[in-house]
Amino acid sequence: MDKDNYYHTNDTRDKIYAKRLLKLQTTRWKELLDVQAPYRWNLQRLNMGLTFEIGCGIGRNLINLNRRGVGIDHNLEAIDICRSRGLTAFVPDDFRASVFNVPESFDSILLSHVAEHMTYEENITLIEKYLYLLRLGGKLVVITPQEVGYRSDKTHVEFMNFSKLRNINESLNIQTVKQYSFPFPRLFGYLFIYNEFISVGRK
């Protein structure tokens, strides 16, 4: 089996999916150029405090947040990779039994490149399930890919733009504080695979 086929799967729970993320994120040229620098800066300038990340994958954002967070993911291999990197991460059932499962104990909840893997309705259900962890006045930050990025992954289910993210906030009684395109203006979403929608809400 060739490498490209080995790392291809349409199931985000699959061990192969986690290995693909690790391969993509730890490519030597990306590490040498520190391609995460602008995205790390963007997260850190949001002053998210102690963060609960839903769908943490192999821990890229937990690292970018200076390890000030707890992550959950349904991919067992991804959680093992997180822990091997010294991060605090759980599968959902284990998180519920952990000492971190305390109401209103997190300053922020983060979903980064997770919402597009579900339908609009499934997003509301998922976030609502964990909203009790967010303190009053805390932030809900949702990051999704724009057009080219959305089309680049066959595991994506529904395109989540500013209006849909704002409507999700409204359904959860979350005030939308700001929305912006990053790292480039909105037009680049049709050209640059890593351009993102950033939505910041407040509980």
C-alpha atoms as one frame of an Amber mdcrd trajectory, in Angstrom:
protein
   0.000   0.000   0.000   1.416   3.424  -0.920   1.799   6.189   1.654  -0.998
   8.370   0.279  -3.552   5.560   0.503  -2.273   4.460   3.899  -2.959   7.882
   5.359  -6.397   8.238   3.755  -9.574   7.647   5.736 -13.012   9.241   5.929
 -13.451   8.370   9.621 -12.106  10.878  12.174 -12.217   8.119  14.826  -9.783
   5.986  12.842  -6.216   5.492  14.061  -5.071   6.292  10.522  -6.709   9.741
  10.747  -4.632  10.603  13.837  -1.459   9.342  12.166  -2.267  11.492   9.124
  -2.621  14.572  11.350   0.708  13.812  12.991   2.398  13.366   9.616   0.957
  16.644   8.287   1.764  18.680  11.389   5.286  17.406  12.015   6.661  17.644
   8.486  10.225  18.895   8.874   9.902  21.933   6.585   6.833  23.097   8.539
   8.741  22.858  11.795  11.773  24.654  10.369   9.644  27.515   9.010   7.398
  27.507  12.094   4.262  27.752   9.962   2.196  27.655  13.144   3.580  31.015
  14.306   0.717  33.233  12.987  -1.967  30.800  14.182  -0.287  30.516  17.577
  -0.191  34.310  17.799  -3.853  34.522  16.827  -4.941  32.124  19.579  -2.789
  33.764  22.209  -4.030  37.284  21.452  -7.587  36.107  22.223  -6.540  35.770
  25.894  -8.484  32.559  26.320  -7.210  31.629  29.772  -7.847  28.045  30.862
  -9.368  26.446  27.777 -11.503  23.368  27.199 -10.937  22.164  23.644 -13.560
  19.995  22.007 -11.946  17.879  19.284  -8.344  18.559  20.284  -6.882  16.106
  17.764  -3.191  15.528  18.436  -2.869  18.692  20.525  -1.680  21.442  18.183
  -3.872  24.119  19.809  -3.195  22.929  23.342   0.499  23.460  22.611  -0.185
  26.847  21.002  -2.114  27.873  24.128   1.016  27.283  26.207  -0.515  24.046
  27.521  -3.148  25.983  29.470  -5.982  23.692  28.545  -7.708  20.340  28.625
  -8.756  18.573  25.461 -11.193  15.869  24.482 -11.383  13.840  21.289 -13.161
  10.680  20.171  -9.995   9.381  18.500  -8.092   7.144  20.945  -4.861   7.327
  18.953  -5.023  11.141  18.968  -5.416  11.161  22.750  -2.421   8.851  23.123
  -0.372  11.220  20.945  -1.496  14.209  23.061  -0.433  12.484  26.242   2.923
  11.489  24.733   3.445  15.228  24.144   2.758  16.003  27.802  -0.745  17.378
  27.197  -3.904  16.831  29.238  -6.449  15.109  27.045  -9.235  12.555  27.361
 -11.810  10.629  25.426 -15.234  12.013  26.457 -16.162   9.240  28.899 -12.841
   9.508  30.724 -13.151  13.292  30.914 -16.531  13.008  32.637 -14.911  10.913
  35.361 -11.903  13.229  35.706 -11.119  15.959  38.241 -11.406  18.528  35.435
 -15.138  17.990  34.989 -16.194  20.938  37.138 -19.000  23.371  36.174 -17.891
  26.889  35.168 -14.206  26.044  35.655 -12.975  27.042  32.181 -12.414  30.544
  30.826 -12.959  29.440  27.213 -14.275  26.629  25.062 -12.540  26.070  21.724
 -13.646  24.192  18.627 -10.989  24.461  15.944 -11.634  22.707  12.635 -14.307
  20.580  14.270 -17.617  22.250  13.394 -17.285  21.495   9.662 -17.134  17.767
  10.447 -20.765  17.885  11.612 -24.129  19.294  10.614 -25.381  22.615  11.946
 -27.753  20.849  14.355 -25.043  18.468  15.587 -22.831  21.445  16.430 -25.503
  22.945  18.644 -26.032  19.623  20.414 -22.300  19.070  20.958 -21.499  22.545
  22.288 -24.592  22.584  24.492 -23.412  19.322  26.052 -20.275  21.006  27.405
 -21.434  24.581  27.906 -21.846  24.029  31.663 -18.025  23.955  31.884 -17.759
  27.584  30.716 -17.820  30.318  33.337 -20.200  33.243  33.023 -18.516  35.783
  30.763 -16.276  33.100  29.274 -15.523  32.794  25.567 -16.715  30.343  22.956
 -14.217  30.346  20.084 -15.043  28.450  16.896 -12.593  28.238  13.986 -13.534
  26.749  10.620 -11.935  26.577   7.166 -13.004  28.793   4.307 -13.853  27.544
   0.798 -10.603  25.960  -0.395  -9.831  24.496   3.001 -13.327  23.066   3.296
 -13.041  21.290  -0.054  -9.622  19.845   0.833 -10.894  17.203   3.293 -13.425
  14.487   2.478 -14.364  14.156   6.152 -15.972  17.619   6.072 -19.763  17.524
   6.281 -21.136  21.086   6.237 -19.592  24.443   5.334 -19.645  26.697   8.394
 -19.391  30.401   7.546 -19.862  33.520   9.651 -23.664  33.510   9.456 -23.974
  29.866  10.515 -21.536  30.350  13.383 -23.468  33.425  14.525 -26.724  31.466
  14.400 -25.183  28.656  16.448 -24.244  31.226  19.091 -27.768  32.604  19.127
 -29.224  29.119  19.572 -26.974  28.649  22.622 -27.678  32.114  24.090 -24.095
  33.100  23.374 -23.404  36.721  22.400 -21.283  37.022  19.257 -18.501  39.467
  20.146 -16.508  39.453  16.912 -15.906  37.509  13.728 -12.966  37.886  11.389
 -11.017  36.196   8.609  -7.493  34.978   9.377  -4.676  35.161   8.412  -5.790
  36.972   5.257  -8.907  38.962   4.268 -12.070  37.052   3.388 -11.416  37.017
  -0.376  -8.401  34.755   0.158 -10.706  31.985   1.365 -11.255  31.114  -2.286
  -7.504  30.886  -2.923  -5.603  29.976   0.256  -6.268  26.587   1.847  -5.425
  27.722   5.390  -7.624  30.828   5.567 -10.045  30.591   8.478 -13.319  31.929
   9.851 -12.807  32.997  13.483 -15.919  33.425  15.643 -15.693  34.685  19.225
 -18.738  34.570  21.475 -19.352  35.305  25.146 -21.520  33.404  27.619
